[in-house]
Amino acid sequence: MGRKLALWLIWTAFTAYTLLLAPLDQPGTLTVIGKLVTLQLEGINPYVITLFSLMGVWPMVYACLMFIDERSQTISAWPSFLASNGSGVIGMIPYLMLREPSEEFTGNKGFLLECLDSRQTGVALTLTTIGLLAYAVLTGDWGDFVHQWHTSRFVHLMSGDFCLMCVVFPSLLGDDMARRGLRDSLIFWAVSLVPLFGALAYLCLRPPLPESNTLLENQ
């Protein structure tokens, strides 16, 4: 109950904040979004491009856990996954709120879950993230990004969205670890407290999910 209440409060507060700032009402916002989506990136600060791109990496990181978790739930992960690609944490949290804690995984993984469970997927996401950050650091203007953070509602909200995607990730992590026989709280906190790279390292290093019809027992 405490977990669901915390998620509900985060979702309500950030949704209200987004509606209050109304970033799409600010002149030029739709133009910038259109250029980012269509990869017409000339004149856009690489830090903004990287942040926008990382908001596409995050849903894939979540997908590597939530579609496995979905197997033991009564709700589908697809609506939140698809919504999160356009609305970030506002689209993701409904699944996190409605799901029930479960350490169970039954049946075979199938092609999709094999891909999402693969360490190679984690490596690909990690290399993508490193490349994006290197692009921003080497070619971007940090001072201009800070200025945009203060003046552009879109950049301001996107930054907050990124931070909240980091904050709510642990709500899936504990059950995913348990399905794999990982019970060390130090691993949980190491992954949870390192923004994005903690989750990426977990995807690269976690043991494969056992295909079983029984609940994974404590090891």
C-alpha beads as a LAMMPS data file, in Angstrom:
LAMMPS data file: protein, C-alpha beads

219 atoms
218 bonds

1 atom types
1 bond types

-500.0 500.0 xlo xhi
-500.0 500.0 ylo yhi
-500.0 500.0 zlo zhi

Masses

1 110.0

Atoms # bond

1 1 1 0.000 0.000 0.000
2 1 1 2.837 2.387 0.841
3 1 1 4.464 1.764 -2.538
4 1 1 1.243 2.430 -4.423
5 1 1 0.539 5.577 -2.425
6 1 1 4.025 6.932 -3.135
7 1 1 3.641 6.221 -6.857
8 1 1 0.191 7.828 -6.906
9 1 1 1.538 10.959 -5.212
10 1 1 4.443 11.197 -7.673
11 1 1 2.110 10.707 -10.631
12 1 1 -0.432 13.249 -9.387
13 1 1 2.166 15.867 -8.483
14 1 1 4.094 15.609 -11.752
15 1 1 0.940 15.525 -13.873
16 1 1 -0.341 18.645 -12.116
17 1 1 3.048 20.322 -12.532
18 1 1 3.061 19.493 -16.246
19 1 1 -0.441 20.888 -16.716
20 1 1 0.508 24.000 -14.758
21 1 1 3.585 24.708 -16.872
22 1 1 1.790 23.737 -20.112
23 1 1 5.011 23.401 -22.152
24 1 1 3.184 23.064 -25.471
25 1 1 1.700 26.534 -24.987
26 1 1 5.175 28.087 -25.026
27 1 1 6.071 29.407 -28.507
28 1 1 8.591 27.252 -30.346
29 1 1 8.116 24.100 -28.268
30 1 1 6.251 22.127 -30.929
31 1 1 8.847 23.163 -33.498
32 1 1 11.680 21.823 -31.339
33 1 1 9.820 18.571 -30.642
34 1 1 9.097 18.140 -34.349
35 1 1 12.765 18.603 -35.217
36 1 1 13.845 16.121 -32.539
37 1 1 11.375 13.491 -33.714
38 1 1 12.322 13.905 -37.380
39 1 1 16.060 14.119 -36.612
40 1 1 16.404 17.643 -37.983
41 1 1 18.922 18.431 -35.270
42 1 1 20.773 21.436 -36.652
43 1 1 20.723 24.315 -34.184
44 1 1 19.594 22.180 -31.224
45 1 1 21.959 21.884 -28.269
46 1 1 23.385 18.316 -28.136
47 1 1 22.559 18.206 -24.418
48 1 1 18.876 18.632 -25.297
49 1 1 19.171 16.008 -28.039
50 1 1 20.814 13.589 -25.610
51 1 1 18.227 14.148 -22.894
52 1 1 15.409 13.621 -25.394
53 1 1 17.084 10.430 -26.641
54 1 1 17.631 9.108 -23.113
55 1 1 13.902 9.471 -22.545
56 1 1 13.653 6.834 -25.268
57 1 1 16.266 4.623 -23.620
58 1 1 14.422 4.570 -20.300
59 1 1 11.254 2.842 -21.595
60 1 1 13.447 0.108 -23.091
61 1 1 15.175 -0.356 -19.728
62 1 1 11.773 -0.705 -18.071
63 1 1 10.620 -3.068 -20.817
64 1 1 13.382 -5.500 -19.847
65 1 1 11.650 -5.916 -16.485
66 1 1 7.980 -5.087 -16.973
67 1 1 7.197 -7.540 -19.786
68 1 1 8.621 -10.335 -17.647
69 1 1 6.659 -9.038 -14.667
70 1 1 3.505 -8.859 -16.805
71 1 1 3.411 -12.665 -16.978
72 1 1 2.270 -12.825 -13.330
73 1 1 -0.091 -9.830 -13.485
74 1 1 -3.718 -9.386 -14.513
75 1 1 -2.915 -6.233 -16.491
76 1 1 -0.938 -5.681 -19.680
77 1 1 2.341 -3.775 -19.694
78 1 1 1.891 -2.625 -23.286
79 1 1 -0.279 0.480 -22.664
80 1 1 2.160 1.945 -20.147
81 1 1 5.186 1.018 -22.234
82 1 1 3.768 2.690 -25.331
83 1 1 2.521 5.721 -23.385
84 1 1 5.872 6.186 -21.666
85 1 1 7.578 6.634 -25.035
86 1 1 5.606 9.834 -25.466
87 1 1 4.863 10.962 -21.928
88 1 1 7.649 9.445 -19.839
89 1 1 6.918 8.724 -16.215
90 1 1 3.292 9.896 -16.526
91 1 1 2.663 7.016 -18.915
92 1 1 4.793 4.501 -17.018
93 1 1 3.464 4.898 -13.481
94 1 1 -0.092 3.547 -14.086
95 1 1 1.323 0.045 -14.661
96 1 1 3.558 0.362 -11.604
97 1 1 0.573 1.428 -9.492
98 1 1 -1.809 -1.277 -10.708
99 1 1 0.562 -4.247 -10.647
100 1 1 0.801 -6.497 -7.586
101 1 1 4.089 -7.648 -6.024
102 1 1 5.034 -11.028 -7.472
103 1 1 8.226 -13.074 -7.593
104 1 1 6.647 -15.637 -9.907
105 1 1 7.406 -16.424 -13.526
106 1 1 5.679 -19.311 -15.256
107 1 1 6.091 -20.923 -18.633
108 1 1 8.583 -20.327 -21.411
109 1 1 9.998 -16.929 -22.256
110 1 1 9.352 -16.880 -25.970
111 1 1 11.176 -14.683 -28.487
112 1 1 10.286 -11.253 -27.046
113 1 1 11.215 -12.118 -23.478
114 1 1 14.371 -13.904 -24.633
115 1 1 15.475 -10.640 -26.245
116 1 1 14.504 -8.499 -23.252
117 1 1 16.137 -10.947 -20.831
118 1 1 19.384 -11.081 -22.798
119 1 1 22.473 -9.404 -21.394
120 1 1 23.246 -8.313 -24.944
121 1 1 20.214 -6.029 -24.813
122 1 1 21.600 -4.450 -21.666
123 1 1 24.985 -3.994 -23.331
124 1 1 23.374 -2.382 -26.393
125 1 1 21.406 0.048 -24.223
126 1 1 24.532 0.857 -22.203
127 1 1 26.639 1.553 -25.290
128 1 1 23.847 3.719 -26.701
129 1 1 23.714 5.713 -23.472
130 1 1 27.485 6.168 -23.326
131 1 1 27.509 7.307 -26.949
132 1 1 24.745 9.839 -26.328
133 1 1 26.469 11.247 -23.253
134 1 1 29.812 11.458 -25.060
135 1 1 28.109 13.332 -27.898
136 1 1 26.630 15.822 -25.427
137 1 1 29.833 16.352 -23.443
138 1 1 32.090 16.684 -26.488
139 1 1 29.879 18.874 -28.663
140 1 1 27.234 20.416 -26.407
141 1 1 27.012 23.747 -24.598
142 1 1 26.348 23.089 -20.906
143 1 1 25.835 26.771 -20.115
144 1 1 23.170 27.036 -22.803
145 1 1 21.480 23.891 -21.491
146 1 1 21.302 25.372 -17.987
147 1 1 19.825 28.532 -19.498
148 1 1 17.226 26.475 -21.377
149 1 1 16.428 24.579 -18.181
150 1 1 15.440 27.901 -16.635
151 1 1 13.631 29.331 -19.649
152 1 1 12.214 26.388 -21.641
153 1 1 9.294 24.578 -20.000
154 1 1 9.888 21.619 -22.315
155 1 1 13.533 21.161 -21.278
156 1 1 12.639 21.793 -17.630
157 1 1 9.917 19.137 -17.580
158 1 1 11.948 16.651 -19.605
159 1 1 14.741 16.930 -17.029
160 1 1 12.290 16.285 -14.194
161 1 1 10.793 13.393 -16.137
162 1 1 14.225 11.792 -16.504
163 1 1 14.868 12.104 -12.765
164 1 1 11.513 10.552 -11.868
165 1 1 12.118 7.617 -14.217
166 1 1 15.213 6.977 -12.090
167 1 1 13.240 7.324 -8.851
168 1 1 10.432 4.854 -9.639
169 1 1 12.587 2.150 -11.282
170 1 1 13.150 0.258 -7.977
171 1 1 9.419 -0.540 -7.813
172 1 1 10.083 -3.283 -10.399
173 1 1 13.612 -4.167 -9.382
174 1 1 13.022 -6.159 -6.193
175 1 1 10.676 -8.697 -7.783
176 1 1 12.904 -9.085 -10.842
177 1 1 15.874 -9.820 -8.596
178 1 1 13.867 -12.371 -6.614
179 1 1 12.857 -14.230 -9.787
180 1 1 16.565 -14.708 -10.461
181 1 1 17.492 -15.776 -6.946
182 1 1 19.167 -12.456 -6.086
183 1 1 18.409 -11.586 -2.463
184 1 1 21.293 -9.265 -1.591
185 1 1 19.959 -5.861 -0.523
186 1 1 23.321 -4.308 -1.402
187 1 1 22.691 -5.124 -5.065
188 1 1 19.239 -3.572 -4.851
189 1 1 20.517 -0.326 -3.369
190 1 1 23.560 -0.133 -5.639
191 1 1 21.298 -0.394 -8.688
192 1 1 18.654 1.933 -7.259
193 1 1 20.942 4.739 -6.137
194 1 1 22.997 5.114 -9.329
195 1 1 20.837 7.004 -11.860
196 1 1 20.305 5.077 -15.112
197 1 1 23.734 3.413 -15.099
198 1 1 22.749 1.326 -12.083
199 1 1 19.808 -0.063 -14.045
200 1 1 21.960 -0.552 -17.146
201 1 1 24.636 -2.405 -15.174
202 1 1 21.924 -4.641 -13.718
203 1 1 20.657 -5.510 -17.209
204 1 1 24.206 -6.334 -18.311
205 1 1 25.050 -8.524 -15.317
206 1 1 21.819 -10.126 -14.049
207 1 1 21.593 -13.928 -14.369
208 1 1 19.169 -15.271 -16.977
209 1 1 15.576 -15.759 -15.881
210 1 1 14.860 -19.431 -15.108
211 1 1 12.031 -20.904 -17.145
212 1 1 9.921 -22.585 -14.502
213 1 1 6.328 -23.329 -13.618
214 1 1 6.942 -22.893 -9.937
215 1 1 7.679 -19.964 -7.680
216 1 1 11.401 -19.359 -7.335
217 1 1 12.355 -20.371 -3.816
218 1 1 14.730 -18.409 -1.604
219 1 1 18.308 -19.437 -2.117

Bonds

1 1 1 2
2 1 2 3
3 1 3 4
4 1 4 5
5 1 5 6
6 1 6 7
7 1 7 8
8 1 8 9
9 1 9 10
10 1 10 11
11 1 11 12
12 1 12 13
13 1 13 14
14 1 14 15
15 1 15 16
16 1 16 17
17 1 17 18
18 1 18 19
19 1 19 20
20 1 20 21
21 1 21 22
22 1 22 23
23 1 23 24
24 1 24 25
25 1 25 26
26 1 26 27
27 1 27 28
28 1 28 29
29 1 29 30
30 1 30 31
31 1 31 32
32 1 32 33
33 1 33 34
34 1 34 35
35 1 35 36
36 1 36 37
37 1 37 38
38 1 38 39
39 1 39 40
40 1 40 41
41 1 41 42
42 1 42 43
43 1 43 44
44 1 44 45
45 1 45 46
46 1 46 47
47 1 47 48
48 1 48 49
49 1 49 50
50 1 50 51
51 1 51 52
52 1 52 53
53 1 53 54
54 1 54 55
55 1 55 56
56 1 56 57
57 1 57 58
58 1 58 59
59 1 59 60
60 1 60 61
61 1 61 62
62 1 62 63
63 1 63 64
64 1 64 65
65 1 65 66
66 1 66 67
67 1 67 68
68 1 68 69
69 1 69 70
70 1 70 71
71 1 71 72
72 1 72 73
73 1 73 74
74 1 74 75
75 1 75 76
76 1 76 77
77 1 77 78
78 1 78 79
79 1 79 80
80 1 80 81
81 1 81 82
82 1 82 83
83 1 83 84
84 1 84 85
85 1 85 86
86 1 86 87
87 1 87 88
88 1 88 89
89 1 89 90
90 1 90 91
91 1 91 92
92 1 92 93
93 1 93 94
94 1 94 95
95 1 95 96
96 1 96 97
97 1 97 98
98 1 98 99
99 1 99 100
100 1 100 101
101 1 101 102
102 1 102 103
103 1 103 104
104 1 104 105
105 1 105 106
106 1 106 107
107 1 107 108
108 1 108 109
109 1 109 110
110 1 110 111
111 1 111 112
112 1 112 113
113 1 113 114
114 1 114 115
115 1 115 116
116 1 116 117
117 1 117 118
118 1 118 119
119 1 119 120
120 1 120 121
121 1 121 122
122 1 122 123
123 1 123 124
124 1 124 125
125 1 125 126
126 1 126 127
127 1 127 128
128 1 128 129
129 1 129 130
130 1 130 131
131 1 131 132
132 1 132 133
133 1 133 134
134 1 134 135
135 1 135 136
136 1 136 137
137 1 137 138
138 1 138 139
139 1 139 140
140 1 140 141
141 1 141 142
142 1 142 143
143 1 143 144
144 1 144 145
145 1 145 146
146 1 146 147
147 1 147 148
148 1 148 149
149 1 149 150
150 1 150 151
151 1 151 152
152 1 152 153
153 1 153 154
154 1 154 155
155 1 155 156
156 1 156 157
157 1 157 158
158 1 158 159
159 1 159 160
160 1 160 161
161 1 161 162
162 1 162 163
163 1 163 164
164 1 164 165
165 1 165 166
166 1 166 167
167 1 167 168
168 1 168 169
169 1 169 170
170 1 170 171
171 1 171 172
172 1 172 173
173 1 173 174
174 1 174 175
175 1 175 176
176 1 176 177
177 1 177 178
178 1 178 179
179 1 179 180
180 1 180 181
181 1 181 182
182 1 182 183
183 1 183 184
184 1 184 185
185 1 185 186
186 1 186 187
187 1 187 188
188 1 188 189
189 1 189 190
190 1 190 191
191 1 191 192
192 1 192 193
193 1 193 194
194 1 194 195
195 1 195 196
196 1 196 197
197 1 197 198
198 1 198 199
199 1 199 200
200 1 200 201
201 1 201 202
202 1 202 203
203 1 203 204
204 1 204 205
205 1 205 206
206 1 206 207
207 1 207 208
208 1 208 209
209 1 209 210
210 1 210 211
211 1 211 212
212 1 212 213
213 1 213 214
214 1 214 215
215 1 215 216
216 1 216 217
217 1 217 218
218 1 218 219
